[in-house]
Amino acid sequence: MTVAPFFFNTTPSLLFEPGAARRLGAITGPRLGRAVLFVTDPGLRRLGLCDAALASLEAEGIAATVFDAVEADPSRATLMKAVEAGRQARATGVVGFGGGSSLDVAKLAALLLGSGEDLDQAWGVGQAKGPRLPLALVPTTAGTGSEVTAVSIITVGEEEKRGVSSAIILPDIAVLDPELTLGLPPAITAATGIDAMVHAIEAYASKNANNNPLSRMLAKEALRLIGANIETAVADGRNVAARSAMLLGSMLAGQAFANAPVAAVHALAYPIGGTFHIPHGLSNALVLPHVLRFNAPDAAHLYAEIAADAFPHLAGEESVQGRCAAFIEELAALSRRVGLQPRLRDVGIPESALAKMAADAMKQQRLLVNNPREVGEADALAIYRAAW
């Protein structure tokens, strides 16, 4: 077997431990210094989910300035407010605590506070120069894998999403505490879980030159963990074993796609989220089976290779085409079983919007180039019509 050259970047330190957030000060204090910018969202703050972590920082003599105004699909304005809060506090480190939105804001806040660079010069792949402030990320959802990815996505203007992709914004440490996910509502559990499955699927089939054996191995294990536990986690949100498996699976999928980047599912999901403010995981779920059917002529063998990882009963399907088709149908059925809306019309997207969405999806060339089958604007429109 000949292995092509590849690189693999990930978060240098990971701690997986139920209850770890209650020791956050002791775990991160030596890295972050005495003045921390704590980035989260108003819902988590209101629920008190941040309280134990903040108390642990205080117990270690660390002053925490809380910025809790992060919204879904965070805007550039929100990011710059977080940066200003950090400047006012003379922050020596940053903690991101929450879902992917909070973690993305924390990554770029650490970059801009540490370097003072112009955000407009950092967009894209490998453009961020750094340095950044010390950074710790604590995910509270099992979906984005943002704690181990070198990407941050911000909404610019009314609808456009832009990304910074650079190993510089990988955190110094990720703290994975499954107890933080116990209170996630079923709908969020479902959407973020499918999102993590999409990360694994797209990483495994990515046409990117850096698709590599480590990413493929991690993607398969992520699918095994999530496929076996997502329905339990949705039905019984207090099941620590299922929540632990989901959080670990999400992280592994994050490591996979951080190095073998995602493709057309995400590219077509972005206009759904950017224009209609549909949560990212649900946006992915809405187009997932339709993109995979489009890709199947070029990627059936890849989907067949991972089908039984997510759905073990598909191991008995002998033909590549049969296993691929069954895999796609199982993914669509899984989304329905966990309560996600199956069609674009079900989330209020009018048919008249599809053409503009297809044009907007073409702006995501950094993702589309990784797709196993080339996607043109007419193809994107046909996929949206199938999903409508």
C-alpha positions in Angstrom: 0.0 0.0 0.0 1.3 3.4 -1.0 0.4 6.2 1.3 0.4 9.7 -0.2 2.0 12.5 1.7 -0.3 14.2 4.2 -0.3 16.5 7.2 -2.5 16.1 10.3 -3.2 18.9 12.7 -5.3 18.7 15.8 -5.7 20.2 19.3 -2.5 19.3 21.2 -4.2 18.4 24.5 -7.6 16.8 25.1 -9.3 16.0 28.4 -12.4 13.8 28.4 -13.9 13.5 31.8 -17.5 13.7 33.2 -17.6 16.7 35.5 -14.4 18.2 34.2 -16.0 21.7 33.8 -16.1 21.9 37.6 -12.3 21.8 37.6 -11.8 24.2 34.6 -9.8 26.7 36.6 -7.3 24.1 37.8 -7.1 22.5 34.3 -6.7 25.6 32.3 -5.3 28.2 34.7 -1.6 27.6 34.1 -2.1 28.0 30.4 -4.5 31.0 30.3 -3.1 33.4 32.9 -4.9 35.6 35.4 -7.5 37.4 33.2 -9.7 35.3 31.0 -12.3 36.3 28.4 -15.1 33.7 28.8 -17.1 33.5 25.6 -20.6 31.8 25.7 -24.2 32.4 24.7 -27.1 33.9 26.7 -29.1 30.6 26.8 -26.3 28.7 28.6 -25.7 31.6 31.0 -29.5 31.7 31.8 -29.6 28.0 32.4 -26.6 28.2 34.8 -24.6 25.8 32.8 -21.6 28.1 33.0 -21.7 28.6 36.8 -19.5 25.8 38.0 -16.9 26.5 35.4 -16.8 30.2 36.3 -16.7 29.4 40.0 -13.7 27.1 39.4 -11.9 29.9 37.6 -12.6 32.3 40.5 -11.4 29.6 43.0 -8.0 29.6 41.2 -7.7 33.4 41.4 -8.5 33.9 37.8 -10.6 37.0 36.9 -13.2 36.0 34.2 -14.9 38.6 32.0 -18.0 37.0 30.6 -19.1 37.7 27.1 -22.5 36.0 26.7 -23.9 37.6 23.6 -23.0 35.0 21.0 -25.9 34.1 18.7 -26.4 31.3 16.3 -24.4 31.9 13.1 -22.5 34.6 14.9 -22.0 37.9 13.1 -18.8 39.9 12.6 -20.3 42.6 14.9 -20.6 40.1 17.7 -17.1 38.9 17.2 -15.7 42.4 17.4 -17.8 43.1 20.6 -16.1 40.1 22.1 -12.7 41.3 21.1 -13.4 44.7 22.6 -14.5 43.1 25.9 -11.3 41.2 25.9 -9.2 44.3 25.3 -11.0 46.2 28.1 -10.3 43.3 30.5 -6.6 43.0 29.3 -7.3 39.3 28.8 -4.4 36.9 29.0 -6.4 34.0 27.7 -9.7 33.0 26.2 -12.2 30.2 27.1 -14.9 29.2 24.6 -17.8 27.5 26.3 -20.8 26.3 24.4 -21.8 25.2 20.9 -20.0 25.7 17.7 -20.9 29.4 17.5 -19.4 30.3 20.9 -16.3 28.2 20.1 -15.9 29.9 16.7 -16.1 33.4 18.3 -13.6 32.4 21.0 -11.1 31.2 18.4 -11.1 34.4 16.4 -11.2 36.6 19.5 -8.1 34.8 20.8 -6.5 35.4 17.4 -7.4 39.1 17.1 -6.6 39.9 20.7 -3.2 38.1 20.5 -2.1 39.5 17.1 -4.1 42.7 16.4 -4.3 41.6 12.8 -6.9 42.7 10.3 -9.7 40.2 10.1 -10.2 40.9 6.4 -6.6 39.7 5.9 -7.3 36.4 7.8 -10.2 35.1 5.8 -9.5 31.9 3.8 -7.0 29.1 4.2 -3.7 29.7 5.9 -4.0 33.5 5.9 -4.1 34.1 9.6 -0.7 35.1 10.9 -1.0 35.1 14.7 0.0 34.9 17.4 -3.1 34.3 19.4 -3.8 34.4 23.1 -3.9 31.0 25.0 -7.2 29.3 24.3 -9.3 26.6 25.9 -12.5 25.3 24.3 -15.3 23.5 26.2 -18.1 22.1 23.9 -21.6 21.8 25.3 -23.1 20.1 22.1 -22.0 16.9 20.4 -21.9 18.1 16.8 -19.6 20.7 15.5 -16.2 19.2 16.7 -15.1 22.8 16.7 -12.8 22.1 19.7 -10.5 20.2 17.4 -10.9 22.1 14.1 -8.7 24.9 12.7 -11.8 26.6 11.2 -14.0 29.4 12.4 -17.1 30.5 10.5 -18.6 34.0 10.8 -21.6 35.6 9.1 -20.6 38.7 7.2 -23.3 41.2 6.1 -26.8 39.8 6.0 -26.2 36.3 4.7 -22.7 35.5 3.6 -20.6 33.1 5.7 -16.8 33.4 5.7 -14.2 31.2 7.3 -10.8 31.5 8.7 -8.9 28.2 8.3 -5.5 28.1 10.1 -3.8 25.8 12.5 -3.1 28.9 14.6 -6.6 28.9 15.9 -6.6 25.3 17.2 -6.9 25.6 21.0 -4.2 24.7 23.4 -6.6 22.3 25.2 -10.1 21.0 24.6 -12.1 19.9 27.7 -14.8 17.4 26.9 -17.3 17.0 29.7 -20.3 14.9 28.7 -22.3 16.1 31.8 -22.6 19.5 30.0 -24.6 17.9 27.3 -27.2 16.2 29.5 -29.6 19.0 29.3 -29.6 19.4 25.5 -33.2 19.3 24.1 -34.0 16.4 21.7 -34.1 18.6 18.6 -30.7 20.0 19.2 -29.3 16.6 20.1 -30.7 15.2 16.8 -29.5 18.1 14.6 -26.0 18.3 16.1 -25.6 14.5 16.0 -26.5 14.4 12.3 -24.1 17.3 11.7 -21.3 15.2 13.2 -22.2 12.2 11.0 -22.0 14.6 8.0 -18.5 15.6 9.1 -17.4 12.0 9.2 -19.1 11.1 5.8 -17.7 14.1 4.0 -14.2 13.7 5.5 -14.1 10.0 4.4 -15.2 10.8 0.8 -13.3 14.1 0.5 -11.5 14.7 -2.8 -9.0 16.9 -1.0 -5.4 15.9 -1.6 -4.9 15.7 2.2 -7.5 13.0 2.6 -5.5 10.5 4.7 -5.6 7.2 6.6 -5.9 8.9 10.0 -9.0 11.0 9.0 -10.6 7.9 7.4 -10.0 5.8 10.5 -11.4 8.5 12.8 -14.4 9.0 10.5 -15.3 5.4 10.7 -15.1 5.3 14.5 -17.1 8.5 14.7 -19.9 6.9 12.6 -19.8 3.8 14.8 -20.2 5.7 18.0 -22.8 8.1 16.7 -24.8 5.6 14.8 -25.1 3.3 17.8 -26.1 6.1 20.2 -27.9 9.0 18.6 -31.4 7.6 19.0 -30.8 6.8 22.6 -29.4 10.2 23.3 -32.4 11.9 21.7 -34.9 9.7 23.5 -33.1 9.7 26.9 -31.1 12.8 27.3 -29.9 11.9 30.8 -28.1 8.7 29.5 -24.5 9.5 30.4 -23.1 6.6 28.4 -24.9 7.7 25.2 -24.0 11.3 25.8 -20.4 10.4 26.3 -20.3 8.3 23.1 -21.9 11.2 21.1 -19.4 13.8 22.5 -16.5 11.5 21.7 -17.9 10.7 18.2 -18.4 14.4 17.5 -14.8 15.1 18.4 -13.4 12.3 16.3 -15.4 13.5 13.3 -14.0 17.0 13.9 -10.5 15.7 13.8 -11.3 13.8 10.6 -12.8 16.8 8.7 -10.3 19.2 10.1 -7.7 17.4 7.9 -9.8 16.0 5.1 -12.2 18.9 4.5 -16.0 18.8 4.0 -17.7 19.3 0.7 -21.0 19.9 -1.0 -23.3 19.0 1.9 -21.9 21.9 3.8 -21.7 24.2 0.8 -25.4 23.7 0.1 -26.3 23.9 3.8 -24.7 27.4 4.2 -27.4 29.3 2.2 -30.1 27.6 4.2 -28.6 28.8 7.4 -27.4 32.2 6.2 -30.6 33.2 4.5 -33.3 31.5 6.5 -31.4 31.1 9.8 -32.0 27.4 10.0 -29.7 25.7 12.6 -26.5 24.4 10.9 -27.1 20.7 11.8 -30.6 20.7 10.5 -29.4 22.5 7.3 -27.0 19.7 6.7 -29.6 17.0 7.4 -32.0 18.6 4.9 -29.7 18.2 1.9 -27.6 15.2 3.1 -29.4 12.3 1.3 -29.9 14.4 -1.9 -26.2 15.4 -2.1 -25.1 11.8 -1.5 -27.4 10.5 -4.2 -25.9 13.1 -6.6 -22.4 11.9 -5.6 -23.1 8.2 -5.8 -22.0 7.7 -9.4 -18.5 8.7 -8.3 -18.5 7.8 -4.6 -20.7 4.7 -4.2 -17.6 2.6 -3.2 -16.7 5.1 -0.5 -20.2 5.2 1.0 -20.4 1.4 0.8 -17.1 1.2 2.8 -18.6 3.2 5.8 -22.2 2.1 5.6 -21.9 -0.7 8.2 -20.0 1.5 10.6 -23.1 3.7 11.0 -25.6 0.9 10.4 -24.2 -2.5 11.2 -27.1 -4.4 9.6 -25.9 -3.1 6.2 -22.9 -5.4 6.4 -25.1 -8.1 4.8 -25.6 -6.0 1.7 -23.1 -7.5 -0.8 -23.1 -5.2 -3.8 -21.4 -1.8 -3.6 -24.3 -0.1 -5.3 -26.9 -1.8 -3.1 -25.0 -0.9 0.1 -24.5 2.7 -1.0 -28.2 3.1 -1.8 -29.2 1.5 1.5 -26.8 3.7 3.4 -28.4 6.9 1.9 -31.9 5.6 2.7 -30.9 4.8 6.3 -29.5 8.3 6.8 -32.8 9.8 5.6 -34.8 7.5 7.8 -32.6 8.2 10.8 -33.2 12.0 10.4 -36.9 11.3 10.4 -36.7 8.9 13.4 -34.9 11.5 15.5 -37.6 14.1 14.7 -35.9 16.3 12.1 -37.9 17.9 9.3 -37.2 16.1 6.0 -37.9 18.8 3.4 -37.0 22.4 2.8 -40.6 23.4 2.6 -41.1 22.0 6.1 -38.8 24.7 7.6 -40.5 27.6 5.7 -38.2 27.8 2.6 -40.3 28.8 -0.5 -39.6 27.2 -3.8 -39.0 30.6 -5.3 -35.8 30.9 -3.1 -34.1 27.8 -4.6 -32.4 29.5 -7.6 -30.8 32.2 -5.4 -29.7 29.5 -2.9 -28.0 27.6 -5.7 -26.2 30.7 -6.8 -25.1 31.4 -3.3 -23.9 27.9 -2.8 -21.5 28.4 -5.7 -19.6 31.0 -3.5 -18.5 28.1 -1.3 -15.8 26.9 -3.7 -13.4 26.2 -0.9 -15.8 23.4 0.0 -17.1 22.4 -3.4 -13.6 21.5 -4.6 -13.5 18.7 -2.1 -16.7 17.0 -3.3 -16.2 13.7 -5.0 -18.3 14.8 -7.9 -18.2 18.3 -9.5 -21.1 20.5 -8.6 -22.3 23.2 -10.9 -25.0 25.8 -10.2 -27.6 23.7 -12.2 -26.7 20.7 -10.1 -27.1 22.6 -6.9 -30.5 23.8 -8.0 -31.5 20.2 -8.9 -30.4 19.0 -5.4 -32.4 21.8 -3.7 -35.4 20.9 -5.8 -35.1 17.3 -4.7 -34.9 18.4 -1.1 -37.8 20.8 -1.4 
